């Protein structure tokens, strides 16, 4: 036995770190998993084997449909077991993320009583405020921490981890009032004579996705979320505004838009690699049906090259009359979700799709009351389409036990 350990140790020195990845529930090998240190990554082969040259003490393992795993390279083992997880997540608002929040208390109660196992938390909202105080001096200079809702992020994360809850940090990307108003040079502007600062219908300013300064800013906050222990970084508004006649730093073509979004995600993957977190991106539901980028820089094909998971917002109320051949798509929650996911199966594996589902009242003329049955239909559709799970969006973070 001693000789085996000596040979194994010498093997790591001569050929890098080697191992085999297994499913913790059935011991099946896991292929195409990503194994990385802080600077580079390799994939496990069809037998679950990997080999990586590294002098670092920690490796991170990511495989679709599994919890991320960090391992120490001084461990005298060669088999590493990953825990599968099918995400069943609730959204927790920026304002509900304090340690004493009734919303948090209710969500934790639901996690204890049901199969719910994940939570999506606002870390940076549309205004640009951060949920907790970060070490990012630039954001703090703008006052991003002033409206923070959590004064003890360590306690917050410990509470979630003790319950084995999968944690997703939602970060609003290019829609950012604080960053834009403090950085006019790379804020999006109106295409007028004075190049005035553009604001959307919420009266909020955006930064230009073509400028890498905007990339760095958001990724710095994502790093803060990764450092405190989140399992996944979820980028929202990782797109251009759905608005014409605006002024950008580059010629505003589809090719340039797609390239800019891809560059942001590639940089995020590179910078966040050392934390072992997954990266997911939120997209409009109609992107699942579009043949172009809708003028915002998002296509399934392009995003699949850069992100781990894609999260289409498949709210039936968000689809226009006539979609799916129906006057009121909101009346057909199962069909909207199921068909949208199936439609992109040739572009991305369903295990890399995790839709946002509607947990709010229909706002169209159909005025469908979204209650237990409508929500369950959406969940069933996501399950039947073999996704990696689903996330429920309630703007108020109010959820009912009987739905689950």
C-alpha positions as CSV (number, residue, x, y, z in Angstrom):
1,X,0.0,0.0,0.0
2,X,2.9,2.4,0.9
3,X,4.4,1.7,-2.5
4,X,1.1,2.6,-4.3
5,X,0.9,6.0,-2.5
6,X,4.6,6.7,-3.4
7,X,3.9,5.9,-7.0
8,X,0.8,8.0,-7.0
9,X,2.7,10.9,-5.5
10,X,5.4,10.7,-8.1
11,X,2.8,10.5,-10.8
12,X,1.5,14.0,-9.7
13,X,5.0,15.5,-9.8
14,X,5.9,14.0,-13.2
15,X,2.6,14.3,-15.1
16,X,0.5,16.8,-13.2
17,X,-2.6,16.1,-11.1
18,X,-4.7,13.2,-12.2
19,X,-8.0,11.9,-11.0
20,X,-11.3,10.3,-12.0
21,X,-14.7,12.0,-11.5
22,X,-17.7,10.0,-10.3
23,X,-21.3,10.6,-9.6
24,X,-21.7,10.4,-5.8
25,X,-25.1,8.6,-6.1
26,X,-24.3,5.8,-8.6
27,X,-20.6,5.9,-9.1
28,X,-20.9,6.5,-12.8
29,X,-18.1,8.4,-14.4
30,X,-18.6,12.1,-15.3
31,X,-17.3,13.2,-18.7
32,X,-16.8,16.7,-20.1
33,X,-16.4,18.2,-16.6
34,X,-14.2,21.2,-16.2
35,X,-11.3,21.0,-13.9
36,X,-9.3,24.2,-13.3
37,X,-6.9,26.0,-11.1
38,X,-6.7,29.8,-11.2
39,X,-5.1,30.1,-14.6
40,X,-6.3,27.2,-16.9
41,X,-8.8,24.4,-17.3
42,X,-9.0,20.9,-18.7
43,X,-11.9,18.6,-19.5
44,X,-12.5,15.1,-18.1
45,X,-12.6,12.4,-20.9
46,X,-15.2,9.8,-21.6
47,X,-14.0,7.7,-18.7
48,X,-14.2,10.6,-16.3
49,X,-10.4,10.9,-16.2
50,X,-8.5,14.3,-16.0
51,X,-4.9,15.4,-15.9
52,X,-3.9,19.0,-15.1
53,X,-0.5,20.5,-14.7
54,X,-0.6,22.7,-11.6
55,X,1.5,23.8,-8.7
56,X,-1.5,25.2,-6.9
57,X,-3.1,23.7,-3.8
58,X,-6.7,23.8,-4.9
59,X,-8.6,22.6,-7.9
60,X,-12.2,23.4,-8.9
61,X,-14.5,21.0,-10.6
62,X,-17.6,22.0,-12.5
63,X,-20.0,19.6,-14.3
64,X,-23.4,20.5,-15.6
65,X,-26.1,19.2,-13.3
66,X,-23.8,18.9,-10.3
67,X,-22.8,21.0,-7.4
68,X,-19.4,22.7,-7.8
69,X,-16.6,20.9,-6.0
70,X,-13.2,22.2,-4.7
71,X,-10.5,19.7,-3.9
72,X,-7.1,20.0,-2.3
73,X,-4.2,18.6,-4.3
74,X,-2.4,17.3,-1.2
75,X,-5.2,14.7,-0.8
76,X,-3.9,11.1,-1.4
77,X,-7.0,10.1,-3.4
78,X,-7.7,9.8,-7.1
79,X,-11.5,9.5,-7.2
80,X,-13.6,12.6,-6.7
81,X,-17.3,12.3,-6.2
82,X,-19.7,15.1,-7.4
83,X,-23.2,15.6,-6.0
84,X,-25.9,15.9,-8.6
85,X,-28.5,18.7,-8.1
86,X,-31.7,19.6,-9.9
87,X,-32.1,23.3,-9.2
88,X,-35.5,24.3,-7.7
89,X,-34.9,27.9,-6.8
90,X,-36.8,30.9,-5.4
91,X,-35.8,34.5,-6.1
92,X,-35.1,36.7,-3.0
93,X,-35.2,40.4,-3.6
94,X,-32.5,42.9,-2.8
95,X,-34.7,44.3,-0.1
96,X,-35.5,40.9,1.4
97,X,-31.9,39.8,1.8
98,X,-31.2,41.0,5.3
99,X,-30.6,38.3,8.0
100,X,-33.8,39.3,9.9
101,X,-36.0,39.6,6.8
102,X,-39.5,38.0,7.0
103,X,-39.0,37.1,3.3
104,X,-35.8,35.2,4.0
105,X,-37.4,33.5,7.0
106,X,-40.4,32.3,4.9
107,X,-38.1,31.0,2.1
108,X,-36.0,29.1,4.6
109,X,-39.1,27.6,6.1
110,X,-40.2,26.5,2.6
111,X,-36.8,25.0,2.0
112,X,-37.2,22.9,5.2
113,X,-40.6,21.6,4.2
114,X,-40.3,21.0,0.5
115,X,-37.8,19.9,-2.2
116,X,-36.8,23.5,-2.9
117,X,-33.0,23.6,-2.7
118,X,-31.7,26.9,-4.2
119,X,-32.1,30.6,-3.8
120,X,-31.3,33.5,-6.2
121,X,-30.2,36.7,-4.4
122,X,-29.8,40.2,-5.7
123,X,-26.2,41.2,-5.2
124,X,-26.2,44.2,-7.4
125,X,-29.5,45.7,-8.4
126,X,-30.5,47.9,-11.4
127,X,-29.6,51.1,-9.6
128,X,-26.2,49.8,-8.9
129,X,-26.5,49.2,-5.2
130,X,-24.7,46.2,-3.7
131,X,-26.5,44.0,-1.2
132,X,-23.5,43.9,1.2
133,X,-20.4,46.0,1.8
134,X,-17.7,45.0,-0.6
135,X,-14.0,45.7,-0.8
136,X,-14.5,47.2,-4.3
137,X,-13.3,50.8,-3.7
138,X,-14.7,52.2,-7.0
139,X,-18.2,51.1,-6.3
140,X,-18.0,52.2,-2.7
141,X,-16.8,55.6,-3.9
142,X,-20.1,55.9,-5.8
143,X,-22.0,55.0,-2.7
144,X,-23.0,51.5,-3.9
145,X,-23.0,50.2,-0.3
146,X,-25.2,53.0,1.2
147,X,-28.4,51.2,0.5
148,X,-27.1,47.7,1.4
149,X,-29.6,45.4,3.0
150,X,-27.3,42.9,4.6
151,X,-24.9,43.9,7.3
152,X,-23.4,40.5,8.0
153,X,-22.9,38.6,4.7
154,X,-20.9,35.9,6.5
155,X,-23.8,35.0,8.7
156,X,-26.2,35.1,5.8
157,X,-24.1,32.6,3.8
158,X,-23.5,30.4,6.8
159,X,-27.3,30.1,7.3
160,X,-27.8,29.1,3.7
161,X,-24.9,26.7,3.6
162,X,-25.9,24.9,6.8
163,X,-29.1,24.0,5.1
164,X,-27.2,22.8,2.0
165,X,-28.9,25.5,-0.2
166,X,-27.4,26.1,-3.6
167,X,-26.7,29.8,-3.8
168,X,-27.0,32.0,-6.9
169,X,-25.8,35.6,-6.9
170,X,-27.9,37.7,-9.4
171,X,-25.9,40.6,-10.7
172,X,-27.4,43.3,-12.9
173,X,-24.8,44.0,-15.5
174,X,-25.0,46.9,-17.9
175,X,-28.1,48.6,-16.5
176,X,-26.4,50.6,-13.7
177,X,-27.4,54.1,-12.6
178,X,-24.5,54.7,-10.2
179,X,-21.8,53.5,-12.6
180,X,-23.2,55.3,-15.6
181,X,-23.7,58.7,-13.9
182,X,-20.2,58.6,-12.5
183,X,-18.6,57.5,-15.8
184,X,-20.2,59.7,-18.5
185,X,-17.4,58.7,-20.9
186,X,-18.6,55.1,-21.2
187,X,-22.3,55.6,-20.4
188,X,-24.8,55.0,-23.2
189,X,-25.9,58.3,-24.7
190,X,-28.7,59.7,-26.8
191,X,-27.7,60.1,-30.5
192,X,-28.3,63.8,-30.4
193,X,-26.2,66.9,-30.8
194,X,-25.1,67.1,-27.2
195,X,-24.8,63.3,-26.6
196,X,-26.9,63.6,-23.5
197,X,-27.1,60.7,-21.0
198,X,-29.7,58.2,-22.1
199,X,-32.2,56.7,-19.6
200,X,-34.7,54.0,-20.1
201,X,-38.3,53.9,-19.2
202,X,-37.4,53.3,-15.5
203,X,-35.3,56.6,-15.7
204,X,-32.1,54.5,-15.1
205,X,-28.9,55.0,-17.1
206,X,-26.8,52.2,-18.6
207,X,-23.1,51.7,-19.3
208,X,-21.8,50.8,-22.8
209,X,-21.1,47.0,-23.2
210,X,-18.5,47.9,-25.8
211,X,-16.3,49.4,-23.2
212,X,-14.2,47.0,-21.2
213,X,-14.3,49.3,-18.2
214,X,-17.9,48.4,-17.7
215,X,-16.9,44.7,-17.9
216,X,-14.3,45.1,-15.2
217,X,-16.7,46.9,-12.9
218,X,-19.3,44.2,-12.9
219,X,-16.8,41.4,-12.7
220,X,-15.2,43.0,-9.6
221,X,-18.5,42.8,-7.9
222,X,-19.0,39.2,-9.1
223,X,-15.6,38.3,-7.6
224,X,-16.9,39.7,-4.2
225,X,-19.9,37.4,-4.4
226,X,-17.7,34.4,-5.3
227,X,-15.3,35.2,-2.4
228,X,-18.1,35.0,0.2
229,X,-19.1,31.6,-1.1
230,X,-21.9,31.8,-3.8
231,X,-22.0,28.7,-6.0
232,X,-23.1,30.5,-9.1
233,X,-23.0,34.0,-10.6
234,X,-26.1,34.9,-12.6
235,X,-25.7,37.9,-14.9
236,X,-28.9,39.7,-15.7
237,X,-29.2,42.6,-18.3
238,X,-26.1,41.2,-19.9
239,X,-27.2,42.8,-23.2
240,X,-27.6,46.0,-25.1
241,X,-30.8,48.1,-24.5
242,X,-33.7,47.1,-26.8
243,X,-33.7,50.7,-28.1
244,X,-32.7,52.3,-31.3
245,X,-31.1,55.7,-32.1
246,X,-28.5,55.5,-29.2
247,X,-24.8,56.4,-29.3
248,X,-22.2,53.7,-28.6
249,X,-18.5,53.6,-28.8
250,X,-18.5,51.2,-31.8
251,X,-20.5,50.7,-34.9
252,X,-23.6,49.1,-33.6
253,X,-23.9,46.0,-35.8
254,X,-25.1,42.5,-34.8
255,X,-21.6,41.1,-35.2
256,X,-20.1,43.8,-32.9
257,X,-22.9,43.3,-30.3
258,X,-22.5,39.6,-30.1
259,X,-18.7,39.9,-29.9
260,X,-19.0,42.5,-27.0
261,X,-21.3,40.2,-24.9
262,X,-19.1,37.2,-25.6
263,X,-16.0,39.1,-24.6
264,X,-17.6,40.1,-21.3
265,X,-18.5,36.5,-20.5
266,X,-15.1,35.2,-21.5
267,X,-13.5,37.7,-19.2
268,X,-15.8,36.8,-16.4
269,X,-15.0,33.1,-16.9
270,X,-11.3,33.9,-16.8
271,X,-11.5,36.1,-13.7
272,X,-13.9,33.8,-11.8
273,X,-12.1,30.6,-12.6
274,X,-10.1,30.6,-9.4
275,X,-13.4,30.5,-7.4
276,X,-14.9,27.5,-9.1
277,X,-18.3,29.2,-9.6
278,X,-20.8,28.5,-12.4
279,X,-21.8,31.4,-14.7
280,X,-25.3,31.8,-16.0
281,X,-27.0,34.4,-18.1
282,X,-30.6,35.7,-18.2
283,X,-32.1,36.2,-21.6
284,X,-35.5,37.2,-23.0
285,X,-37.8,34.3,-23.6
286,X,-38.2,35.3,-27.3
287,X,-34.4,34.8,-27.8
288,X,-35.3,31.1,-27.9
289,X,-37.3,31.8,-31.1
290,X,-35.2,34.5,-32.8
291,X,-33.0,34.0,-35.8
292,X,-31.0,37.1,-35.0
293,X,-29.8,39.0,-31.9
294,X,-32.9,41.2,-31.6
295,X,-30.6,44.2,-31.6
296,X,-29.3,43.3,-28.0
297,X,-26.4,41.0,-28.6
298,X,-28.0,37.8,-27.4
299,X,-28.4,34.6,-29.4
300,X,-28.5,31.0,-28.1
301,X,-25.6,29.9,-30.2
302,X,-23.3,32.7,-29.1
303,X,-24.2,32.6,-25.4
304,X,-23.8,28.8,-25.3
305,X,-20.1,29.3,-26.2
306,X,-19.4,31.5,-23.2
307,X,-21.7,30.7,-20.3
308,X,-22.3,27.5,-18.3
309,X,-26.1,27.9,-18.1
310,X,-28.6,29.9,-20.0
311,X,-31.7,31.1,-18.1
312,X,-34.5,32.2,-20.5
313,X,-37.3,34.2,-18.9
314,X,-40.1,32.1,-20.1
315,X,-42.9,34.1,-18.6
316,X,-46.0,33.3,-20.6
317,X,-47.3,36.8,-20.0
318,X,-44.1,38.1,-21.7
319,X,-45.0,36.7,-25.1
320,X,-47.0,38.8,-27.5
321,X,-50.4,37.9,-28.8
322,X,-50.1,35.5,-31.7
323,X,-47.1,33.8,-30.3
324,X,-47.4,30.0,-30.5
325,X,-50.5,30.6,-32.6
326,X,-52.4,31.8,-29.6
327,X,-54.2,35.1,-29.0
328,X,-53.3,34.9,-25.3
329,X,-50.1,32.8,-24.6
330,X,-50.6,33.5,-20.9
331,X,-53.4,31.0,-21.0
332,X,-51.0,28.2,-22.0
333,X,-48.2,28.1,-19.4
334,X,-47.1,24.5,-20.1
335,X,-47.0,25.0,-23.9
336,X,-45.0,28.3,-23.7
337,X,-42.3,26.8,-21.4
338,X,-42.0,23.4,-23.0
339,X,-42.0,24.4,-26.7
340,X,-39.5,27.2,-26.0
341,X,-37.0,24.9,-24.5
342,X,-37.5,22.1,-27.0
343,X,-37.0,24.7,-29.8
344,X,-33.3,25.3,-28.7
345,X,-32.3,21.7,-28.2
346,X,-30.3,21.8,-31.4
347,X,-28.3,24.8,-30.1
348,X,-27.7,23.8,-26.4
349,X,-28.2,20.7,-24.3
350,X,-31.3,21.0,-22.1
351,X,-29.2,20.3,-19.0
352,X,-27.6,23.7,-19.6
353,X,-30.9,25.4,-19.7
354,X,-32.6,26.6,-16.5
355,X,-35.6,28.8,-17.1
356,X,-37.1,31.6,-15.1
357,X,-40.8,30.8,-14.5
358,X,-43.7,33.2,-13.8
359,X,-44.8,33.5,-10.2
360,X,-46.8,36.7,-10.6
361,X,-50.1,37.8,-12.0
362,X,-50.7,38.0,-15.7
363,X,-50.5,41.7,-16.9
364,X,-52.0,41.2,-20.4
365,X,-55.5,41.7,-21.4
366,X,-56.2,38.0,-20.8
367,X,-55.8,38.7,-17.1
368,X,-55.0,35.1,-16.2
369,X,-54.8,34.5,-12.5
370,X,-51.4,32.7,-12.0
371,X,-52.0,30.5,-9.0
372,X,-51.0,27.0,-8.0
373,X,-52.1,25.2,-11.2
374,X,-50.5,27.7,-13.6
375,X,-47.2,27.6,-11.7
376,X,-47.2,23.8,-11.5
377,X,-47.8,23.6,-15.3
378,X,-44.7,25.6,-15.9
379,X,-42.6,23.5,-13.5
380,X,-43.9,20.3,-15.2
381,X,-42.9,21.7,-18.6
382,X,-39.4,22.5,-17.4
383,X,-39.1,19.0,-16.0
384,X,-40.5,17.3,-19.1
385,X,-38.0,19.2,-21.2
386,X,-35.2,17.7,-19.2
387,X,-33.7,21.0,-18.0
388,X,-31.3,21.3,-15.1
389,X,-34.0,22.9,-13.0
390,X,-36.0,26.1,-12.8
391,X,-36.1,29.4,-10.9
392,X,-39.3,31.1,-9.8
393,X,-39.6,34.9,-10.2
394,X,-41.8,36.6,-7.7
395,X,-41.1,40.4,-7.7
396,X,-42.1,40.5,-4.0
397,X,-40.5,37.1,-3.0
398,X,-43.8,35.9,-1.7
399,X,-44.4,32.2,-2.2
400,X,-47.0,29.7,-1.0
401,X,-46.4,26.3,0.5
402,X,-49.2,24.6,-1.4
403,X,-47.6,25.3,-4.7
404,X,-44.7,22.9,-3.8
